[in-house]
Amino acid sequence: MAFIGSARKWRPQRFEELIGQEHIRRTLSNALASGRVASAYLFSGTRGVGKTTTARILAKALNCESGDAPLSEPCNECSSCEEITRGSHPDILEIDAATYTGVDNVRELREGLRYQPARGRYKTVIFDEVHMLSKSSFNALLKTLEEPPPHVVFILATTEIKNVPDTILSRCQVFEFRRISTSVIAAHLSKIVEAQGRKMDEAAVKLLARMGEGSIRDAQSLLDQVLAFAAEDPVSSEEVEKVLGVPSGSIHKALVEAVIERNGNKALTELKGLFDAGHDLKLFSANLLEYLRDCMVLLSAGDEEALFDVAASEIEERKQVAANMGFAQAHQAYSILQGAEFELRASDHPRMTLEVAILRMCQIEPIADLGALMEKFEAMSGGAAQNPARAPSSKVETLGGSPPPAPREATAPATEPSAGEPASGGSPVAQVEAQEWNAAQARRVWTGAVEALRSTRRSLFHGAELELETEGTIRVVLAQENRNPQNLDMAQEVLPEIEAFFREHSPWSARVEIAGVENGAHSRTGQGAGETNNARVRKPDENEEAVIQEIVDLFNGKRVDIRQGRMRKSGGNSFA
């Protein structure tokens, strides 16, 4: 007996056997069961997804002799079903539209459809690749398609629905056939291999399914080719790669490892071997993109097998590579290769295009986590104000070159008691007993004054530092985030309330100044309106400088000192 290919031998003969088209199977079965038979159907989708097969099953269900009306599922045993399977039923016309383009052909067809079916209930006309009909042929078919004789059903199939006129589409029930998933194709191929008494590795089956690109027919044809090539079982993925001319999966791994190592020589050597072997560079770049995609998925979404189209052993291998690469580098490499793949389509020098892309991938600089750097810097800056061991020195650099204030003790945020003070059991004001100026007790009164403010005003003094050495004077250095002009003005407006609180709840009258705000904005005796109290500038320590320099280097930028407004050089970088 002559050999029959898997695509024909294992073609579905009933709706329940359709592969990967559940939405179409259910719709057609329910319509047939309820007697809702349309006059025309149009099946569209890519090659090898079951359009013509579904059309034949529908023709069987319309003419099955096991019932008195169309059935939701053909019996596949009666003479009518068997004749349709063999292609010999007199009432089923399968027409290749590519050879049926003339108007005279359509007229002849219309004449023949007027007569009743010879044996079945319906004359069923299956137009394959209907988009190949000429415009005049489509026009000649319009009236018959819209109002055919009651015993006629049209089934049109096409892979290019965009070339079918809208006037035809509006007269049909349109069904979109989807690409079949790799896992579904792999499961079907495994059944075929087992039914033939052969054995095949999981990786080989998955590779065949991927090469089918959503087409079950293409995958079955490739399977026949591989089984003919491989004499011994089990068939390995290496044998599949040989017979189909697919680059070995080890090449993808070796090339990605070369990118991780930033070894351009190794990467180009692997690519040269691929080119010398005559492999398709477009196919290789597509497979490499999939490899990088899998690495990113492993790093961010886990290793669940449903997320991948490769065998479990390949997932483990890619997991190890991904761990050494990192998501940021994998994403950069993917973006570079994706651009190169687009250029390959029109390039006269595909090898050089791909080589340049690979070299660019090998030059990817490690990407620092900017968020982590900023958090580190903020933590170090905040810790310096609260940790006495890291408090800034008494030497203060001021704006405009004016001399620094007198040395003072290290201070803590204004809303918290300093580390050396005893814990307070009640109101901060209740502990003020001394008549002479006492910096520690003045700090407690300040805390109570701030807590008495409204919440919107209270936040202005969070993280502020106090200078309390001068008797009767409190000099406030606001936190960096509160030094914008709007917040400085708002803080200046609150000062009378704080001073009134001191007069009412302490033995002293305190005068409060905001560093960096002109005193003319708040009435003071003994100072002119043009005089300024300048904000203290704390020099970063060595650790903070290292973090700042790391951020500057990351963006190849320069630091701008908006307080000084002058240029200076430091460590090879310009500061403005």
Salt bridges, closest charged atoms under 4 A:
GLU16 OE2 - ARG14 NE 3.03
GLU22 OE2 - ARG25 NH2 2.61
GLU65 OE2 - ARG119 NH2 3.51
GLU83 OE2 - ARG119 NH1 2.44
GLU94 OE2 - ARG56 NE 2.85
ASP104 OD1 - ARG107 NH1 3.66
GLU111 OE1 - ARG114 NH2 2.72
GLU129 OE1 - HIS131 ND1 3.32
GLU146 OE1 - ARG171 NH2 3.20
GLU147 OE1 - LYS143 NZ 3.68
GLU202 OE2 - LYS206 NZ 3.91
GLU213 OE1 - ARG47 NH2 3.71
ASP218 OD2 - ARG47 NE 2.64
ASP233 OD1 - ARG198 NE 2.91
GLU261 OE1 - LYS266 NZ 3.91
ASP276 OD2 - LYS272 NZ 2.78
GLU290 OE1 - ARG210 NE 3.68
ASP294 OD1 - ARG293 NH1 2.80
ASP294 OD2 - ARG318 NH1 2.38
ASP303 OD2 - LYS319 NZ 2.52
GLU314 OE2 - ARG318 NH2 3.99
GLU316 OE2 - LYS319 NZ 3.46
GLU355 OE2 - ARG351 NE 3.23
GLU365 OE2 - ARG262 NH2 3.47
GLU397 OE1 - LYS539 NZ 3.98
GLU409 OE2 - ARG443 NH2 3.21
GLU421 OE2 - ARG443 NE 3.80
GLU421 OE1 - ARG444 NH1 3.80
GLU465 OE1 - ARG408 NH2 3.43
GLU465 OE1 - ARG536 NH2 2.07
GLU467 OE2 - ARG408 NE 3.22
GLU467 OE1 - ARG475 NH1 3.28
GLU499 OE2 - ARG524 NH2 2.90
GLU513 OE2 - ARG511 NH1 2.75
ASP541 OD2 - ARG390 NH2 2.90
GLU544 OE2 - ARG390 NH2 3.52
GLU544 OE1 - ARG538 NH1 3.39
GLU545 OE1 - ARG559 NH1 3.06
ASP561 OD1 - ARG563 NE 3.37
